[in-house]
Amino acid sequence: MADIFAITFPIFALVALGYGCVRAGVFKPSDMRVLGQYVLMIALPALLFNAVATRKIAEVIVPSYIAVFALGGLTTIAIAYTIATLQGTGPARRAIAVMGSACPNSAYIGFPMMMLVFPDLAGLILAMNLVVENFVLVPISFALLELSRPRQGMSLWSSGWQTLQSVLRRPLVIGLLAGMVVSVLGISIPAALSRVLEMTAASTSAIALFVIGGTLAGLPIVGNRLLAGQIVLGKLVLHPAMTALCVLAVPLLGLPALSSDLATAVVISAAVPMIGIYTIIAQDYGHEGLASLALLAATVGAFLTLNGLLILLT
């Protein structure tokens, strides 16, 4: 138990530090946006590029892992959507519930967790998680959100094409794809450049967690508590449970079973709270209060659920 606590405590301590610094006025909420931009635009792309470019492509892509993570997310989307529909939840709030239940924050919380649990695999796990999130889970969530709007002359295909273009322009995806190109072509990275990338990547975890805490300090926490609680359960319980079932079922698809380390990693990846921009996306649809309440509760609740999962799985 002490070993597990030693893994999770630094993560949530840094989140709490960010929260406390903003609440105390040491940093302003706008400072969190600046630090967040550094992580998203520079540190994480450098980390992904270096993690992928320095390995053979066969080591980067593990089909069984990607299949499990994708199927776990898709199953969660289907269940969350069905439950919200049966409850009579409106289209926009239903889409917000789906996104909150099935889109984990692999970059800001999942990666720091993996750095402590599986340091040698953390970069590769992040790369595979982001492939599934950016090209499967998040686009489906955006499509559901767009369908909740009255159609204004734009077809669903046009909206989907715009979403794909937006994904391909993200620095995280550019860093990931560039690393894959270097890996496939067998290009060696100069030692000096590799060192710069490593130093930049090393700054990712602490700043990302600090930003998460600081961002939580400024969230409005007024919203539908029942639906917010449902979203939290979907993210912290349903999503990892569906992913664990997919781990057991993956041999039925004709794919090799995951190693114990990757099986543990994929379930933990599904169990982290929702993506950091969750409230910003919900704000565009008038439901930032609901998203903020769910995000805050999921981040606090994850301290218990992640500790429990680590005890069970390790």
C-alpha positions in Angstrom: 0.0 0.0 0.0 2.9 2.4 0.8 4.4 1.7 -2.6 1.2 2.4 -4.4 0.7 5.6 -2.4 4.3 6.7 -3.3 3.2 6.5 -6.9 0.0 8.4 -6.7 0.8 10.9 -4.0 3.2 13.0 -6.1 0.7 13.3 -8.9 -2.2 14.6 -6.8 0.2 16.7 -4.6 1.3 18.6 -7.7 -2.4 19.0 -8.7 -3.2 20.3 -5.2 -0.1 22.6 -5.4 -1.4 24.2 -8.6 -4.9 24.5 -7.1 -3.5 26.1 -3.9 -1.2 28.6 -5.8 -4.1 29.9 -7.9 -6.5 30.1 -5.0 -3.9 32.0 -2.9 -3.2 34.4 -5.7 0.4 33.3 -6.3 -0.5 32.6 -9.9 -3.4 34.0 -11.9 -5.8 31.8 -13.9 -4.4 33.3 -17.0 -1.0 32.0 -16.1 -2.3 28.5 -16.3 -3.2 29.1 -19.9 0.3 30.2 -20.7 1.8 27.2 -18.9 -0.7 24.9 -20.6 0.2 26.3 -24.0 3.9 25.5 -23.3 3.0 21.9 -22.5 0.7 21.4 -25.5 2.7 23.3 -28.0 6.3 22.4 -27.1 6.9 19.9 -24.3 4.4 17.1 -25.3 5.2 17.3 -29.0 8.9 17.0 -28.2 8.2 14.1 -25.9 6.1 12.2 -28.5 8.6 12.8 -31.3 11.5 11.6 -29.2 9.7 8.5 -27.9 8.6 7.4 -31.3 11.5 8.5 -33.5 14.1 6.6 -31.4 12.3 3.2 -31.7 11.4 0.9 -34.5 7.8 1.3 -35.8 7.0 -2.2 -34.7 7.8 -1.2 -31.1 5.7 1.9 -31.3 2.5 0.3 -32.7 1.0 -2.6 -30.6 -2.2 -3.5 -32.5 -3.6 -5.4 -29.5 -3.2 -2.3 -27.2 -4.7 0.1 -29.7 -7.7 -2.3 -30.3 -8.3 -2.7 -26.6 -8.1 1.1 -25.9 -10.4 1.9 -28.9 -13.0 -0.8 -28.1 -13.1 0.1 -24.5 -13.7 3.7 -25.4 -16.3 2.9 -28.1 -18.2 0.6 -25.7 -18.3 3.3 -23.1 -19.6 5.8 -25.6 -22.4 3.4 -26.6 -23.4 2.7 -23.0 -23.2 6.4 -21.9 -25.2 7.5 -24.9 -27.9 4.9 -24.4 -28.3 5.6 -20.7 -28.5 9.4 -21.4 -31.0 8.8 -24.2 -33.3 6.6 -22.0 -33.2 9.3 -19.3 -34.5 11.9 -21.8 -31.3 14.0 -21.6 -31.1 16.7 -24.3 -28.7 16.2 -27.3 -26.1 18.7 -26.1 -25.9 17.4 -22.6 -26.0 13.9 -23.8 -22.9 14.6 -26.0 -21.2 16.3 -23.1 -21.9 13.2 -20.9 -20.4 10.9 -23.6 -17.2 13.0 -24.0 -16.7 13.1 -20.2 -17.2 9.4 -19.8 -15.0 8.2 -22.7 -12.2 10.8 -23.3 -9.4 10.5 -20.8 -6.7 13.0 -20.1 -3.7 10.9 -21.2 -1.4 13.9 -21.8 -1.7 15.7 -18.5 -2.6 12.9 -16.0 -2.1 9.6 -17.8 1.4 10.3 -18.9 2.7 11.4 -15.4 1.1 8.3 -14.0 2.8 6.1 -16.5 6.1 7.8 -15.9 5.9 6.5 -12.3 4.5 3.1 -13.0 6.1 2.1 -16.3 8.8 4.7 -17.0 10.3 2.7 -19.9 6.9 2.4 -21.7 5.4 5.8 -20.8 6.2 7.6 -24.0 4.9 4.7 -26.2 1.8 4.3 -24.2 1.1 8.0 -24.5 1.6 7.9 -28.3 -0.8 5.0 -28.8 -3.4 6.6 -26.4 -3.3 9.8 -28.4 -3.7 8.0 -31.7 -7.0 6.5 -30.4 -8.2 9.6 -28.7 -7.4 12.1 -31.5 -8.7 9.9 -34.4 -11.5 7.9 -32.7 -12.9 9.0 -29.4 -12.7 12.8 -29.5 -13.9 13.1 -33.2 -17.0 10.9 -32.3 -17.7 13.2 -29.3 -17.3 16.3 -31.5 -19.7 14.8 -34.1 -22.3 14.2 -31.4 -21.9 17.8 -30.2 -22.3 19.1 -33.7 -25.4 17.0 -34.2 -26.9 18.8 -31.2 -26.8 22.1 -33.0 -29.4 23.2 -35.6 -27.8 22.5 -39.0 -26.7 25.8 -40.5 -25.8 24.9 -44.1 -23.0 22.6 -43.2 -23.3 18.9 -43.8 -22.1 16.3 -41.3 -19.4 15.3 -43.8 -18.1 18.9 -44.0 -18.1 19.2 -40.2 -16.2 15.9 -40.0 -13.6 17.1 -42.5 -13.1 20.3 -40.5 -12.6 18.2 -37.4 -10.0 16.0 -39.1 -8.1 19.0 -40.4 -8.2 20.5 -36.8 -6.7 17.2 -35.5 -3.9 17.1 -38.0 -2.9 20.6 -37.2 -2.5 19.9 -33.5 1.2 20.0 -32.4 0.8 16.8 -30.5 -0.3 15.0 -33.6 2.4 16.7 -35.7 5.1 15.5 -33.3 3.7 12.0 -33.3 3.4 11.7 -37.1 6.9 13.3 -37.5 8.4 10.8 -35.1 6.7 7.9 -37.0 8.2 9.2 -40.3 11.7 9.3 -38.8 11.2 5.8 -37.3 10.0 4.3 -40.6 12.8 5.9 -42.6 15.4 4.9 -40.1 16.8 8.4 -39.7 19.2 8.8 -36.8 18.7 11.9 -34.6 21.9 13.9 -33.8 22.9 13.5 -30.1 22.7 17.2 -29.4 19.1 17.4 -30.8 18.1 14.3 -28.9 19.4 15.8 -25.7 17.4 19.0 -26.2 14.3 16.9 -26.8 14.9 14.9 -23.7 15.3 18.0 -21.6 12.2 19.5 -23.0 10.2 16.3 -22.5 11.4 16.0 -18.9 9.5 19.2 -18.0 6.2 17.9 -19.1 4.9 15.9 -16.1 5.3 18.4 -13.3 4.0 21.4 -15.3 1.1 19.5 -16.8 -0.1 18.4 -13.3 0.4 21.9 -11.9 -1.7 23.3 -14.7 -4.5 20.8 -14.1 -4.7 22.0 -10.4 -4.6 25.6 -11.3 -7.3 25.3 -13.9 -9.6 23.5 -11.4 -9.3 26.5 -9.0 -11.1 28.8 -11.5 -14.0 26.5 -12.5 -17.6 27.3 -11.8 -19.1 24.4 -9.9 -22.8 25.0 -10.5 -24.6 22.4 -12.6 -26.7 19.3 -12.8 -25.3 17.3 -9.9 -27.1 14.1 -10.9 -25.8 14.1 -14.5 -22.4 15.2 -13.3 -22.2 12.3 -10.9 -23.2 10.0 -13.7 -20.4 11.3 -15.9 -17.9 10.8 -13.1 -19.0 7.2 -12.6 -18.8 6.7 -16.4 -15.2 8.0 -16.5 -13.8 6.4 -13.3 -15.7 3.1 -13.2 -17.5 2.3 -16.5 -14.6 3.2 -18.9 -11.9 1.2 -17.1 -14.3 -1.7 -16.5 -15.2 -1.9 -20.3 -11.5 -1.6 -21.1 -10.6 -4.5 -18.8 -13.3 -6.7 -20.4 -11.7 -5.8 -23.8 -8.3 -6.9 -22.5 -9.8 -10.3 -21.8 -11.7 -10.5 -25.1 -8.8 -9.4 -27.4 -7.7 -12.9 -28.2 -11.2 -13.5 -29.6 -10.3 -10.9 -32.3 -7.3 -13.0 -33.4 -4.9 -10.6 -31.8 -2.1 -11.6 -29.4 -2.9 -11.1 -25.7 -1.4 -8.1 -24.1 1.6 -8.4 -21.7 0.8 -7.9 -18.1 2.4 -4.4 -18.1 0.5 -3.2 -21.2 -2.8 -4.7 -19.9 -2.3 -2.8 -16.6 -1.4 0.4 -18.5 -4.4 0.3 -20.8 -6.9 -0.1 -17.9 -5.2 2.7 -15.9 -5.2 4.9 -19.0 -8.9 4.5 -19.3 -9.4 5.3 -15.5 -7.9 8.8 -15.5 -10.2 11.8 -15.5 -11.5 13.4 -18.6 -9.5 15.7 -21.0 -8.4 19.1 -19.7 -10.3 21.1 -22.3 -13.5 19.5 -21.4 -15.0 22.6 -19.8 -13.8 24.8 -22.6 -15.6 22.6 -25.2 -18.8 22.5 -23.0 -18.8 26.2 -22.7 -19.4 26.6 -26.4 -22.6 24.7 -25.9 -23.7 26.4 -22.7 -23.0 23.6 -20.3 -19.7 24.6 -18.7 -21.2 24.4 -15.2 -22.0 20.7 -15.7 -18.6 19.9 -17.2 -16.7 21.8 -14.5 -18.6 20.0 -11.7 -17.9 16.6 -13.4 -14.2 17.4 -14.0 -13.6 18.6 -10.4 -15.4 15.6 -8.9 -13.6 13.2 -11.3 -10.2 14.6 -10.5 -10.8 14.3 -6.7 -12.4 10.9 -7.0 -9.6 9.6 -9.2 -7.3 9.7 -6.1 -9.4 6.8 -4.7 -10.1 4.9 -7.9 -6.6 5.0 -9.3 -5.1 3.9 -5.9 -7.6 1.0 -5.9 -6.9 0.0 -9.4 -3.1 0.0 -8.8 -3.6 -2.2 -5.8 -5.7 -4.7 -7.8 -3.6 -4.7 -10.9 -0.1 -4.6 -9.5 
